[in-house]
């Protein structure tokens, strides 16, 4: 009798043991089958095409899209997880569009979504971040100077205090033709007065603190300035587009803290790593460190951080120096003078 009970118990245990793995596998597979697709990537390919990349293969017959303002007839090409939306009319560079879509995977799970994008710009100019201040004073709010290295149109070009995925402020430029050798000054802490005009026409239209007579002035509406000692500035061809130029600055060190490799916060570490991974900032070790960045310690509201007068660019801290007091040159050729404390 005892032997019979023993074998029964062992048999029950083996049934449970060998049935566990398939059950877990089936549960996992079922959860995958009932989850809707997710958008992994969205990009503007060219003036008549945009692309979505999803987490799951999309059923071709289930796809529907609408674009506003209209771009004429639209149709889609589905290739596994990729869906390319094509239009009969070209996008207007820098124009804000809204796209609504609905897709379904092979299991019938549906995703409805909407997002915005900016019209493809085939003539993005060459742009360098050329000079900036991160300290605010009564008469000298924080500013950023851009230097145009190649002709083009600014339509849809975007400035971030941070990077595309994590930032504190942004400015998306309207259509305006710019030419090699021109300067653009971004005012990151405006007063919100009518005189602060974005200069798409004449370069002397704008008033306000720090307005420049020979450069194009643009104002970040509602902007509250820049992080004084620990931050990043980036220029992209468009929201979600290509990184054109970046700078990272920090007065911290690798030993400032252990949790964030010295950068002080998850946000700042993420921004530095993101820019470095895109090739926007070069570093010396295996990982980017605060020591690889521009040190703003001696900078003030009038001691700006500058490239040299030739605006040389190697995407490193070695391109930069701090000018003497009142040595800032926004809207003009940079000064080669160096602050000596």
N, C-alpha and C positions, 0 to 999 in steps of 0.2 A: 504493500500500500504506500509506504513512504517513498519507495522508488518511483512509483507511478506519479505521485505528487511532485517529486523532484523533476522528473522529465517534463511534466506539464509546465512547471514554472520556467525551466530553461527554454522550452519551446516558445512560451509567451514572450520571454525576454528577447529571444532572437528575432521574433516577428517585429517587436517594437524597434529593435536596433536597426534592422535592415530596411524598415519602412521609413525611418526618419529622413534619410538623405533625399529620396525621391519626393517626399512631401515638401521639404524645404525648397527643393529645386522647383517644384510645381508652383509653390506660393510665390517664389521670386519671379518665375516666368509669368505668372498671372498678373502680378503687380506691374511688370513691364508692359504687358499687353493692354492694361486698362489705363495707363498713363498717357496723356496727350503729348504730342511733340512739343519741344521747346525750341525757341530761336537761339541758335548759337552765334550767329554772325549775320550782319546786314551791311551791305556796302553798295555804293554807286559805282558801277563799272565804267560807264561812259554816258554820253548825252541821251541815249535812248534805252539804257539797260540798268536795272538794279538787281541785286541778288540776295536771297535769303538762304542761309544754311541752317537746317533743322537737326535735332538730335535723333530723328528717326526717318526712315524712308517715307516719302510722301506719295500718296495715291494720285496719279496724274489727273484722273477725271474729277477729282474733288476740289481742285484749286480754283479760287475766285479772288479777284482783286479789283479795287477802285482807287484811282489817284485824283487828288484835288489840289490845285486847279488841274483841269483836264489836260491830258497829253495825247488826245486823240484815241485811236483804237489801241487797246492793250491785249497782249496774250502772253502765255507763260510756257516755259520749257522746263520740264521736270526731269532731273537726272539723279535718282536716288534721294539723298538728303538735300540736294541743291534745287532751288527753284529760281530761275531767271525770268524777270518780268521785263518785257520789251514793249515799247510804245511807238506809235507811228509818227509822233512829233517829238522834236528835241526839247529837252529841259532848258529853261532860261537860267544861265549861270547865277548862282546865289539866291534864287527864288526858293522860298519855303514851300515844300509840298507835303501833303498828308496822304499816306497810303493805308488803306484798310484791306485786310486779307482774311481768308478762311482756308484752312488746309485740313486734310484728314490722312491718317496713316492706314495701313492695310487692315488693321483691326477695327477700324471705324471710329477711333478716337479723334475728336475734332479740336482744333485750336483756332479761335478768332482773335484778332489783334489789330492794333493800329499803331503807327509810328510816323515820325516826320523825317524828312531829309531835305538837303539843299541841292539845287540844280547843279549838275556837273560843270565844272569850270576847266576848260581845256587849256587855259592860259594863266595858270597859277604862277605868280612871279617868284623870283629868288628872294628870300627874306632871311635876314640875320637879326637876332636880338643883339643890339649894339651898345646899349647903355641903360642902366636902371638905378633907381634908388628905392630902398625899402624902409626908410625912416621918414616919418611925417613931421613937418613943422608948420607953423602958422601960415607962412608964405610959400612953402615948398612941399606940397603933397607928393606922395610917391608917384613916380612916372617910369615908363618904359619906352625906350627909343628903338624903332625898327629901321634897319638900313636895307634898301632895295638893291639887290645885286643883279637882277635881271628883269627886263620889262615884263609886264603882264597885267592881269586884272585881279583885284582883291576880292571879287565876289565869292562869298562863302568861306573865305579864309577865317580861321578862328584862333583867338588868343585865349589861353587858360592860365589862371594862377593855380598851378598844379598840373595835372595831365587830363587826358580826355575822359577817363573813367572816374577820377576823383579830383575834384577841383573846388576852389572857393569862389571863383568868379570867372565869367567868360565874356567875350565880345566877338560877335560874328559880324564880319565886315560886309557892307553893301558893295554893289558893283562900283568900282572906281579904277580908272586906268592909272598905273604907276610906272615909273621909268627908272632905269638903273641910275643910282646916285641920289635918289630921293630919300627923304626921311619921313617916318610916321611916328608921332608921339601918342602913346596910350596913357590917359589920365585915369588912375585906378581909384582915386578918392575925390570925385567931383563934388561941387556944392549943390548941384541940381538947379542952377540958374539958367535962364533962357539964353544967355550969351554963350553957353557951352555947346557949340554947334559941331557936329561931325562934318568934317570938311571933305565933301566929295567933289566940290567945285574949287573955288579960289582958296588958297592956303592961308589967307588972312581974315577969313570970315569969323573965326571963333574968338571969344573972349574968355574970361575966367582965369583963375590962378594957374600960372605956368603955361598959358597958351603961347605958341611959338608962331612968329610971322612968316617963317620960310619953310615950315614943315606942315604936314597934314595932321591936325589934332583930332583925336577920337576919344570919347568919354565913356567909361563903363557906368552905365546908368545904375544908381544905387550902390556903386562900389564903395567898399570900406577900406581900401588900401591893401597892402601886401603884408605877409608875415615878415616881421623885422629881421629875424636871425636864422630862420630855418624854413626854406621854401624852394619852390621850383616854378619856372616860367616856361611855357611851351607855345609853339605856333604850329598849327596843323593846316593842311590844305582845305579841310572842311571838317565838320563834326563826323567822327568816324573815319576820317581820311588819313593821309600820310603825314608823319611828323616831319616838319620842315626845319625846325631849329629848337633848341632847348638850352636852358641853364639851370643848374642846381647850386644852391648856396646854403652854407651851414656853419655856425660857429661852434658846433659840437665836435666830439671826438669819439673814437670807437669805445673808449672806456667811460663815456658819459653814463651809459646804462647797458645792461646785458640783454634785456628783452628785445630791444629794437636795433641792435647792432650800433647803438650810439645815436641814432636819428631821433630819438625822443618820443615817437608815436608810431602806431601801426600805419596811419595815413602817410606820414612822411617817408617811412621805409618803403611802402608800396609805390609811392610816386617815384622815388629814386630808382628802385628796381625796374619799374615799368619803362622809364626813360632810358635806362642803361640797356635793357633788353632790346629796345628798338634802335639802338646805336646812336642815340641822341647825346650821350655823354660817356666818355671813355674813362676808365679807371685802371689803377696799376696792379691790384692784387686779384685774388680769385673772385671777390665780391666787392661791390661798390661800398665805400665807407664815407663818413662825413669828411675825412681828411682829403678825399678826392674832389671835394666841392670848393667853390669860391668861399673864402672866409670874409664875412661882412663886418667883422668886429670893429674896424676903424672907419667904416663908412658912416656918413651922416646924410642929412637932407640935401646938402650941397656938395658933399664928397661922394660923387657917384662911382659906381663900378662900371668900368669902361673896357672895351677892346682898345687896341692901339689905333693910331690915325689911319692905318691901312685896313682896318676891320678884319684882320687875320682871324681865321677860324680853324681850330683843330679839335673842337668839341671837348676841350679839357679846361681845367682851372687856369692853366698857364697862359691862356689867351687874355686874361683879365688883370686889371690893376685898379687901385683906388686913387682918384685924383686928389690934389690938395683942396683945402676949404675954398668954396665958391668956384671950383674948377669944373663943374658940370657943364656940358656943352649940348644940351638937348636941341635937336634940329640942325646941328652943325657938325663939322668934322671933329672927331674925338681928340681929346688932348692926350699927349704922351707923357705929361708930367705925372709924377708919382708922389703920393702923400708919404712924408717921412715924419713919424711921430717924434 
